């Protein structure tokens, strides 16, 4: 299954709820990922640009988009960014494909 990373920022309301009642949200994240047919690999609280980073597998980009829509509609987040990830083996395949197809693309010139 393809891998994805979602970076989220909690809404102010969600942050206040977590401060008032600190709780590990990994089970909730895992349930959401599993609901689209995926598997959660890891979840991290961060500080700086984002509040949460989750690494997971999903059947495809459609399932991952559905997860992002579910999270966005929940009201618990002020921002959500999903990034598709490649394993190193997948990256090597992409690099080989690029080498085989690069002659097909002509960049703009003057």
N, C-alpha and C positions, 0 to 999 in steps of 0.2 A: 504494500500500500504506500502511496505517496506520503511524505512527511511535510508538516507545516509548523510554523511558529506563529502564535498569536500574541501580540503585545497589547495590553489593555491598560487604561486608566480608569479607576473607580470614579463614579460620580461622587459629589460632595456628600450626598445622602448616604451612599454605601460606605464611604470612609467613616462618617460619623457613627453609623451602625456598627462597624467593625471595631472602632475605638471603644464604644460603649460595651460591646460584647465580643471580645477577641475570639476568633474561631478559625480553625484550619479549613479553608475552602477547597482543598484538593478533591474531596469526595464529590462535591457539587460540580467541579470542573470535569472530573472523570465521568460522571453521569451524563453531562451534556455532550461530551465527545462520544461516549458509547451510544447515545441516542441517534447519532448520525452514522453509526456503524464503525466508529473509529476506536483508537486505543490511546490513552494518555500515557506519555513517557515520563514527563517531568513538569513540575510547576514551581516557579520561583517568584517570591516577592522581591521587588527591586526598589531602588531609589534613584531619582534622577528623572530621566525623560518619561519612563513608564512605571506603573505600579506592579504589573504582573506580566510574566512571560511564561507561556505554556508551549511545550513541544509535544506534538501528537501526530498520529497517523490517521488518515481518513481514506475512505474508498476512492475518492476523486475530488476534483476542485469544486464540483457541485455540492457535495456533502460538506466540504469546508466552508463554502459560501453560506450554506444553510445554517451552520453553526454560528458564523459571524452575525447573520441576521437575527438568530435567536438571542445571542448575547446583546446585540444592539437594541432589540425590542424590549429587553428586560428592564431597562432603565437603570441598571446597576453600574453602567459604564459611561464615561464621557467621551471615550475614544477607543477604537478597536482597529488594529492593523494586522492583517494576515499576510505572512510571507511563505511562499512555497520553498521548500528545502530540497536539496539533492544530496544523496549519499555520495561519497567519493567515487564509487563505481558508476553511479548515474552521471556524475560530472564528467568522468572520462568518456562515457558514451556520447555525451553532448559535445565535448571537445572534438571527438572523432567525427561526429556528424557535421559539425561546423567546418572542419577541414575539408570534408567531402563536398560541401554545398556552398562554400564561400565564393566560388567563381560565379554563382548565379546572381549574386547581388552586386550591383554597380552603384557606388556612392555618387551623390550629386557632385558635379564639377562646374567650373566657371565656363 
